[in-house]
């Protein structure tokens, strides 16, 4: 007799593991990756390095402390591994010998170290660290005395970019690049000054490094671009690689060092612009856009709530003429092959979400971290010549085998302007034919992101509670073409709203088990804005939960860490056009809100500051509307994905309790 499977619960966050950032050993026989889980006793995230022998699939754990580790990188000679760990209290570099033994701490950076990259000779490691103005590696004599560190400090700024979600008020620090020489145990600082630098790659001949920076901008407050540079370690000079105006996401040298592949976004549609892949040829000095004819963005734009510490390489060279990368298209994040001849075709497509990969060219193999809508994530090996795809880990097997996970049903419907709109319908767990069920509409943030063929714990939890769940990619979402993703700009609350309502109408028509009198809606960030907008424009929903929302574009302009440019890019208005900002503000329609509304917000959200929730809450209570405000301490905009585990669970319980009460 087969035992009945358990229903998904909020506490299942403690049972689900993440496998991320897989990396091949130089000989292609081994793989390192990071496995993360939540400690149910300490309610903290713990991650360890894991090693896999590809020939027999044997897994072994390489680190054990109650810590977080990241960025495992094999030395080119295959004998060592550098990784980042917070075991000393802040992130530092550690070295581990493949032959075994205790990891050795390599860095003692005052503000932590990250992003290690090996030199081709395996004797040096480039990395990044933050430095205060005038501070150097090693620290100079003019640093603050230890006994003054706890003094209260007045914060003074003369810039607009003075705060950031997840970081708070920004100290006067910039990110710089340094190189650690293992042979003499010395650190040499490569960049300096009042600008930040992003380390990208080390040239195969060992003589150059590639980085991105915007240090030529006249005013950093209004500079949203970055340039690609090649820095000579011998001459201490640099050359700029000519790129289109935009933002450099990543870059990598070809094995022979003759070309640099890079991924960048242009500024044509501001932050709605597709990321594209380019190849720079040092012989000609020209760059070729490989994905120019493809109407999909390069990179992973899927939203999910499970994968912890996911790392996506912008591209990985297979040989001197070809490479691999991922694109987000039609709700999937898939692997693509490209070449300097302009060829592009799928290497591993399907209904899945690839959230990390690495390529071993000589053995013609790809290791990929893949999630589906019924599997939180596992590693797969793709043999390129045959196309054979083999799942090589089962880190969530026990969970999948014992919990009822519902397979979402994909659909397309006609939205505004007769455009196709993609969505999924999740039936309630334990669905019984002939019964009527309430429906919850979930709306993603961004808005330039997408729901995908990826595991989403929150959706499964709602299904387990007896709800049908519909989640949709309205216009503004990535994955359906440049025109589609750009269409929301200047039209917030317009045809994006119509797309969502069309999807709700579609599922009500196609699925007769849905009770049209018991509809709920929820979403976060842009999804919170849209939840507010929906309840201000229709009474068809009987309960709503708005999370980390936007309610007032006028105040958002000045209080958000991105407000002063995001509002101009997205609403296409500034403080000289109050009428337009107010027209698109859900707060302007608060008199029409009759739906019971739960308002949830993080105290330290600098992206959508909590005053956005407070304004909406007070306006509703003033009119004696049904509304409740929930404030989460010590939390930022990413509470639902990477927040404190106990608060993540409490958040889910508030959502389900509210819908249970009103639906």
Secondary structure by P-SEA (a helix, b strand, c coil): cccccccccccccccbbbbccccccccccbbbbbbbbbcccccbbbbbbbbbccccbbbbbcccccccccccccccccccccccccccccbbbbbbbccccccccccccccccccccccccccbbbbbbbbccccccccccccccccccccbbbbbbccccccccccccccccccbbbbbbcccbbbbbcccccbbbbbcccccccccccccccccccccccccbbbbbbbbccccbbbbccccccccccccccccccccccccccccccccbbbbbbbbbcccccccccccccccccccccccccccbbbbbcccccccccccccccccccbbbbbbcccbbbbbcccccccccccccccccbbbbbbccccccccbbbbbbccccccccccccaaaaaaccbbbbbbbbcccccccbbbbbbbbccccccccbbbbbbbbbbccccccccccccaaaaaaaaaccbbbbbbcccccccccccccccccccccaaaaaaaaaaaaaaaacccccccbbbbbcccaaaaaaaaaaaccccccbbbbcccccccccccccccccccccccccccccccaaaaaaacccccccccccbbbbbbbcccccccaaaaaaaaaaaaaacccbbbbbbccccccccccccaaaaaaaaaaaaaaaaacc
